[in-house]
Amino acid sequence: MERLRAIRHGESFLAWCRYESIVTVYDQLVIDTSGGFFIDRYSEMVTRLCREAAITRYQADQWVGEALALRDRLPKVLTTLRDGILSRQLIQTVISRTDLISDAATIADLDTEIESILRHRTGAWTRVKLRDMVDRLVFRHDPDAVRERRREALDKRGMWIENFTDGTGEITGVMAAENIRIAAKAVKALADTVCAHDGRNRNQRNSDAMFALLTGTVFDCQCRREQCAAEIPDPAKVVRSVSTEAVIHVVTDAATLAGAPGIGWVDGHGIVSDEHVRDLAERPDATITPVTPVRTAPTRVVAVRPTTKTSDGPDSPVEPRSADAPPADMVIVFPGAQSADPYRPTAACSDFVRVRDGYCTEPGCRCSAFDADLDHVTEYDRTNPTQGGSTSSENLNAKCRFGHLHKTFGDWVDVQYRDDDGRLVTEYRTPEGFVIPGDAENLEDSFPNLRRIRYEQPPQAPPTPRVIAGDDTPPTPNRLAQKHARRRAERARNKPQRLADQADPPPF
């Protein structure tokens, strides 16, 4: 595992070396852009690169464009590639999400802030988390550019087709992000009505269902069985059903919704502008729900060290408080478990955890938290609940179905805790003891007020389980109980070392 990590860092360093070499060749060949020689000299440079690497001219041109953007616009971000913090694929994400910034001073400030977050934030960066982080900063530095970009993008919406030489073709539609989600759900809803014996794979069924929806034709199961039990609805009924049942989760601050500058986050899309958020809120079918239960009083309000910043800095601006709102250094605590079943979180707690996480917490997974399971990080012990993990927002996180099953039946151990800065940190430990950091961010970084909310298990103890034995011999612990005990012991053994590392972190 250490070697794999070193290889990943080495690949990033080699990509940095290539960018450095490209700009060196560029400076030697494309030195004078006057007199109409720019295209010829640039072509000479690209030709050298594509022939040396045996790649297409388009690929070589992409390498050159990235190298120049990093040198001239994002020199500090480029150093994170050299030091193995980002890969080339993630660097491409930063380049593409900052290309709308034209002001030199703004891009310089943005370069500094992105580099600072990448260096000082522990955890792994996935493409979607990095995209959301960069979009959040871009909007804060130049919100007018983001709004104008959205208007231009909506003006360019349309439909295009392309015919392939093998008798197939492609249809592309560009529309608002929320309409894409509704259309995709309608296609999948119709495609999933076939029986289990249909011979098409998911993509093939989606293609046929999309054609049926667009043309109003019949969509049939292709199992060719007389006893087929599939009930295929009329495509028009599917569209009407989905349009009224599709749920698009949007997260934002109350102040942004009321008209203040800010950002929003759309499930399955990422960061959007405040203007886009308000457009969604004004839809006649929109439902606005606070993340805290309106009919449930908090169990208590506790003071903590402030974890958000009220001045301009790496965190989003703090939401303005009303006169009766608790101070910014207070945490509001609500009940997190159902009174009848301490294992199950309340609906408000479940929604909050999904809002906070945004995505599956497995490193590299892009699954939405709203499509994922909720997992007790420290396992809830049904046999002896007083020894197991609590049903609280601090001990729950979102995991995709595969990640949840792997946690349940595998031998990995994961932990979740808050660091000295108040950020929620997840870590995964392999059966061999190798520690893999979780994601570097969640939606608390975009909406810092989420850090002020907690859901905790009620103080009353759950009922003691009843154990019936035929003799005085104590019952033998089953495999699950043994696994829980082993994980508790390993977490207890690793906690002192983690606290020591937090107090005296190793040099970078």
Disulfide bonds with the S-S distance in Angstrom:
none
